[in-house]
Amino acid sequence: MAIEILQMRNPTGSSLPLRYAKGHFATNHSHINYYVDLTLTKHRLSEARKAAVELTEQFKSSTIVDTILCLDGTEVVGACMASQLTASGFMNLNAHQTIYVVTPEHSIGSQLLFRDNVVPMIYGKHILILAASVTTGYTVQSAIEALNYYGGIVVGVSSIFSCVRECMGYPVVSVFNTEHLSDYVSTPPNECPLCKAGQKVDALVNTYGISSING
């Protein structure tokens, strides 16, 4: 499967590649016609830093952030965001004047949970949610519900790529969106136009990556 690259010039002047393949892909919640490969953006420090700069620009002026909750393996980007925010004299209410970077644990039923030793980084804290990709919004919705349950204060949602503008009333701030892939389509499996046209699924995709199932 050929991965194509769009070299995007972002508002801050940095250049960050958007890697993608077009086809027929199945996620846990939907069928999509593009696979957006965020592997290197999540795990290569130079790209993670550039993504972090783009995302923190959206929150510098008015948002208090005590904790960044990292979903989808975005810990490197989250740590870069925390570094960027603290270096900029960003406001937080922690007694230690720092930013926590945490990841949730997933239960057998895919619910998010936090152990007792992590809860102090959640309870009463202003939390910015960071995801790799927001397609249907279900994962972010679960995160918001979990944070509300544990007494966290959600202050924003950010992602590297998103095809939705908001989730549960929170605007989704992203580096890339469907303006960069103008014919991007995400539909429930039973409404998928590619399935109805008889086109087989090329691969299964999730937060860990892609697994081809067609040839």
For each residue, the residues with C-beta under 8 A, 3 or more apart:
1: 21 23 35 202 203 210 212
2: 21
3: 19 20 21 37
4: 19 20 21 22
5: 17 18 19 20
6: 17 18 20 180
7: 15 16 17 18
8: 15 16 17 18 176 180
9: 13 14 15
10: 13 14 15 16 50 54 175
11: 54 57
12: 53 54 57
13: 9 10
14: 9 10 50 53 54
15: 7 8 9 10 50
16: 7 8 10 41 47 50 51 54 175
17: 5 6 7 8 40 41 47
18: 5 6 7 8 36 161 176 180 181
19: 3 4 5 36 37 38 39 40
20: 3 4 5 6 34 35 36 37 181
21: 1 2 3 4 34 35 37
22: 4 33 34
23: 1 33 34 35 202 203
24: 31 33 192 194 195 199 200 201 202
25: 31 32 33 34 35 201 202 203 204 205 210
26: 30 31 32 189 201 203 204 205
27: 30 31 32 135 136 204 205 206
28: 138 206
29: 135 136 138 188
30: 26 27 135 136 186 187 188 189
31: 24 25 26 27 186 187 188 189 192 194 195 201
32: 25 26 27 35 135 184 185 186 187 205
33: 22 23 24 25 183 184 185 194
34: 20 21 22 23 25 181 184
35: 1 20 21 23 25 32 203 205 210
36: 18 19 20 133 161 176 181
37: 3 19 20 21 40 209 210
38: 19 41 42 132 133 160 161
39: 19 42 43 209
40: 17 19 37 43 44 47
41: 16 17 38 44 47 48 51 77 132 160
42: 38 39 48 72 73 74 76 77 132 160
43: 39 40 48 73 76
44: 40 41 47 48
45: 48 49 76 80
46: 49 50
47: 16 17 40 41 44 50 51
48: 41 42 43 44 45 51 52 76 77 80
49: 45 46 52 53 80 84
50: 10 14 15 16 46 47 53 54
51: 16 41 47 48 54 55 77 80 160 175
52: 48 49 55 56 77 80 81 83 84
53: 12 14 49 50 56 57 84
54: 10 11 12 14 16 50 51 57 58 175
55: 51 52 58 59 77 81 130 158 173 174 175
56: 52 53 59 60 81 84 85 88 90
57: 11 12 53 54 60
58: 54 55 156 158 173
59: 55 56 62 63 65 85 90 128 155 156 158 173
60: 56 57 63 85 88 90
61:
62: 59
63: 59 60 126 128 155 156
64: 91 92 93 126 155
65: 59 68 85 90 91 92 99 126 127 128 155 156
66: 92 93 94 99 100 121 125 126 127
67: 99 100 101 102 121 122 125 126 127 128 152
68: 65 78 81 82 99 100 101 102 127 128 130
69: 102 103 104 127 128 129 130 143 147 152
70: 73 74 75 77 78 101 102 103 130
71: 74 103 104 129 130 131 132 139 140 143 207
72: 42 131 132 133 139 207
73: 42 43 70 132 207 208
74: 42 70 71 77 78 130 131 132 160
75: 70 78 79 101 103
76: 42 43 45 48 79 80
77: 41 42 48 51 52 55 70 74 80 81 130 160
78: 68 70 74 75 81 82 101 130
79: 75 76 82 83 101
80: 45 48 49 51 52 76 77 83 84
81: 52 55 56 68 77 78 84 85 128 130 158
82: 68 78 79 85 86 98 99 100 101
83: 52 79 80 86 87
84: 49 52 53 56 80 81 87 88
85: 56 59 60 65 81 82 88 90 92 99
86: 82 83 89 90 98 99
87: 83 84
88: 56 60 84 85
89: 86
90: 56 59 60 65 85 86 99
91: 64 65
92: 64 65 66 85 97 98 99 126
93: 64 66 125 126
94: 66 97 98 99 100 125
95:
96:
97: 92 94
98: 82 86 92 94
99: 65 66 67 68 82 85 86 90 92 94
100: 66 67 68 82 94 121 125
101: 67 68 70 75 78 79 82
102: 67 68 69 70 114 118 121 122
103: 69 70 71 75
104: 69 71 112 113 114 143 146
105: 112 113 114 115
106: 110 111 112 113
107: 110 111 112 113
108:
109:
110: 106 107 142
111: 106 107 142 146
112: 104 105 106 107 142 143 145 146
113: 104 105 106 107 146
114: 102 104 105 118 119 122 146 150
115: 105 118 119
116: 119
117: 120
118: 102 114 115 121 122
119: 114 115 116 122 123 150
120: 117 123
121: 66 67 100 102 118 125
122: 67 102 114 118 119 125 127 147 150 151 152
123: 119 120 150 151 152
124: 151 152 153
125: 66 67 93 94 100 121 122 152 153
126: 63 64 65 66 67 92 93 153 155
127: 65 66 67 68 69 122 147 152 153 154 155
128: 59 63 65 67 68 69 81 155 156 157 158
129: 69 71 140 143 144 147 154 156 157 158
130: 55 68 69 70 71 74 77 78 81 158 159
131: 71 72 74 134 139 140 143 157 158 159 160 162
132: 38 41 42 71 72 73 74 159 160 161 207
133: 36 38 72 159 160 161 162 207
134: 131 137 139 140 157 159 161 162 163 164 167 172 174
135: 27 29 30 32 162 163 164 186
136: 27 29 30 139 164 186
137: 134 140 141 164 167 168 172
138: 28 29 141 142
139: 71 72 131 134 136 142 143
140: 71 129 131 134 137 143 144 157 159 167 168 172
141: 137 138 144 145 167 168
142: 110 111 112 138 139 145 146
143: 69 71 104 112 129 131 139 140 146 147
144: 129 140 141 147 148 154 157 167 168 170
145: 112 141 142 148 149
146: 104 111 112 113 114 142 143 149 150
147: 69 122 127 129 143 144 150 152 153 154
148: 144 145 151 152 154
149: 145 146
150: 114 119 122 123 146 147
151: 122 123 124 148
152: 67 69 122 123 124 125 127 147 148
153: 124 125 126 127 147
154: 127 129 144 147 148 157 170
155: 59 63 64 65 126 127 128
156: 58 59 63 65 128 129 170 171 173
157: 128 129 131 134 140 144 154 167 170 171 172 173
158: 55 58 59 81 128 129 130 131 172 173 174
159: 130 131 132 133 134 140 162 172 173 174 175
160: 38 41 42 51 74 77 131 132 133 174 175 176
161: 18 36 38 132 133 134 174 175 176 177
162: 131 133 134 135 159 165 172 174 176 177
163: 134 135 177 178 184 186
164: 134 135 136 137 167 172
165: 162 171 172
166: 169 170 171 172
167: 134 137 140 141 144 157 164 170 172
168: 137 140 141 144
169: 166
170: 144 154 156 157 166 167
171: 156 157 165 166
172: 134 137 140 157 158 159 162 164 165 166 167
173: 55 58 59 156 157 158 159
174: 55 134 158 159 160 161 162 177
175: 10 16 51 54 55 159 160 161
176: 8 18 36 160 161 162 180
177: 161 162 163 174 180
178: 163 181 182 184
179: 182
180: 6 8 18 176 177
181: 18 20 34 36 178 184
182: 178 179
183: 33
184: 32 33 34 163 178 181
185: 32 33 193
186: 30 31 32 135 136 163
187: 30 31 32 191 192 193
188: 29 30 31 191 192
189: 26 30 31 192 195
190:
191: 187 188
192: 24 31 187 188 189 195 196
193: 185 187 196 197
194: 24 31 33 197 199
195: 24 31 189 192 198 199 201
196: 192 193
197: 193 194
198: 195
199: 24 194 195
200: 24 214
201: 24 25 26 31 195 204 213 214
202: 1 23 24 25 212 213 214
203: 1 23 25 26 35 210 211 212 213 214
204: 25 26 27 201 210 211 213
205: 25 26 27 32 35 209 210 211
206: 27 28 209
207: 71 72 73 132 133
208: 73
209: 37 39 205 206
210: 1 25 35 37 203 204 205
211: 203 204 205
212: 1 202 203 215
213: 201 202 203 204
214: 200 201 202 203
215: 212
